[in-house]
Amino acid sequence: TLFRSLNAVPEEKEVSADSITIWIDPLDATQEYTDNLLTYVTTMVCVAVNGEPVIGVIHKPFSSYTAWAVVAGSSNLKSRSSYDDKNPRIIVSRSHAGTVQEVARQTFGNNTVIIQAGGSGYKVLSLLEVPEEAHEKADVYIHNTYIKKWDICAGNAILKALGGHMTTLKGDAISYTDPDGNNGGLLASIGMDHSMLVNKLAGRITFVDKKVH
């Protein structure tokens, strides 16, 4: 059973069926799967109520690791003990690292480490304490192109449950209702001053209307 803890689900609360949206991504990191880079591949499920993510599950099918969290409930993972807000390690898509790298180094210094990775689920897990030693560790996740909401809802729910943040590049909350795409870019962090990150990066990273994740 996924939610083994008695405290996993918060006190029962009825919501209308019309207020619930379920986002499913059966294969995140499709290109990496094709290239046999299986460490990046995940499957994800998210439940949103009135557009707000409340339950997130990220499963790595090739290692059998599953991460889950319930907002105002419980989780089977946690944030790391420390994050570097002076020289953050920034994780980005393998397909558009150059643009973010240039801005990141202008903002945080030439020694800023840029991690190129595939799959939104993988990138969110890189911000957290996961049992797999080979999983890369980052402090900030940045995405500056169009992305489908089924790619990010589960990660948003998990970060939110653990006290983290996932917003557009301008710091706006992402609503998980129609339409199914997010056009504002993405900035995700936990254990850091998210508003500071938004302020530092706002206007520096240009949103690219290109459907890449």
Sequence and secondary structure as in RCSB ss.txt:
>XXXX:A:sequence
TLFRSLNAVPEEKEVSADSITIWIDPLDATQEYTDNLLTYVTTMVCVAVNGEPVIGVIHKPFSSYTAWAVVAGSS
NLKSRSSYDDKNPRIIVSRSHAGTVQEVARQTFGNNTVIIQAGGSGYKVLSLLEVPEEAHEKADVYIHNTYIKKW
DICAGNAILKALGGHMTTLKGDAISYTDPDGNNGGLLASIGMDHSMLVNKLAGRITFVDKKVH
>XXXX:A:secstr
    STTSS S     GGGEEEEEEEEESHHHHHTT GGG EEEEEEEETTEEEEEEEEETTTTEEEEEETTS B
S EE S   SSS  EEEETTSHHHHHHHHHHHH TT  EEEE  HHHHHHTTEE S TTS   SEEEE EEEEHH
HHHHHHHHHHHTT EEE TTS     SSSSEE S EEEESSS HHHHHHHHTTTS  EEEE  
